[in-house]
């Protein structure tokens, strides 16, 4: 049986031609960019208002701002199987130069804290958050750039 | 100064895991504060409660709950929710009522019975809630964020896990002298190093526990204090309740990303802005402080506060710590109470408890942990979702 691939959160990333990218929104009035995408209002206090919030892909590469891991099982709504021994995940906070923002994400499977350093270049890749009987819930991962 | 309010009384219920209701902790703290003030409950004009979740009731309650427990006497009542800043905002509400002439004497109470382990968002599918989303998508617990800051300090300033452990050692030494603290045993660097890693590089003893506890203050107008026979009370001179400034460029709980600072002037970091607002309102600076009580959710975060409060320059916190300046007996003791390292988090009570400690220190009644000749102190904390919190008290 094949599971349906469904984003764990709708509208935050795309695997469209051009590559896997996070999706933010840009205010047409003041050019401010928001991630997660801000659909209702521009949060720039100096924005005159009246603009539209248009979908914009974010940079696919950035540099590590910081990183850590989770040695203990996080509480719900994080999904994990309590009957399976806990495998730590790695979290990476990544600075995107063009947007001048930091975006948090899990590292790709197999990437541990020993593989990371502040300032290292990483790239965005598609990933799987978890799977259940019918669905593969997809997400974004950060992975060190190898080439 | 015309903006001052008097601290007539301070009281606490000891922190710990007591297995009782928050009502019991808060009421005990309130009675202790009233007794300390020498003020009868019927003389209280208003009650301000720092909110907690009532078990079995889907809402946040406090003010009226404590008023009922103490016996309905018709006082004005408010309840305040601002996450970890709830206590400070309750103090701000009480102070505003006093300064506006709406009340002469106000009782401020906060108490909680905390869950065990990681804090987690309320249940249900709530993709509109950033706090829910960070758990759902990333499993990013509070300690994970503390660890991101700790690792960043190591990379940028050269702090070490040994520096972080020294914060715990210092705070545990102070907490051992505090009868209200939950943990009253000194801790060694080796014990910190031997505790399990929770979120690299932070270990279990780098991170504060969740606890039950309660704290209360009796605040009054300066005129009431004089009539009451207290000529030189400890005074609350400033309460900072600022929000962050856009673009917020430092990743903060519970966000998944910062604001974009492209094409925008960088704003001062939020924690620094909290302190700046308090100093400006109080008309004092970091050099005037006798002590500080800060939210040491993690050991590394306490170091961050040294810099945010202006006790030293950016990157110099570990040096200040190593010199002993922030320990009891040092130039500016930080967390003379033992801090969250010794208390644990009882969310709505902690910001009030910080002011209790300042009160006792400024009165000179803090016993073996007394900071000699204390004249001015600041508390600092940060409430989830953008609530700033700092209180300046002087004598």
Interface residues (C-beta under 8 A of the other chain):
Chain A: X8 X9 X24 X31 X32 X33 X34 X35 X36 X43 X44 X45 X65 X66 X67 X68 X69 X70 X71 X72 X74 X75 X76 X77 X78 X79 X80 X89 X91 X93 X98 X99 X100 X101 X102 X103 X104 X105 X106 X113 X117 X118 X119 X129 X139
Chain B: X117 X118 X120 X121 X123 X125 X127 X130 X132 X133 X134 X135 X136 X137 X138 X139 X140 X141 X144 X147 X148 X149 X150 X151 X152 X155 X156 X196 X197 X198 X199 X200 X201 X202 X246 X247 X249 X250 X251 X255 X256 X257 X258 X259 X260 X261 X262 X263 X264
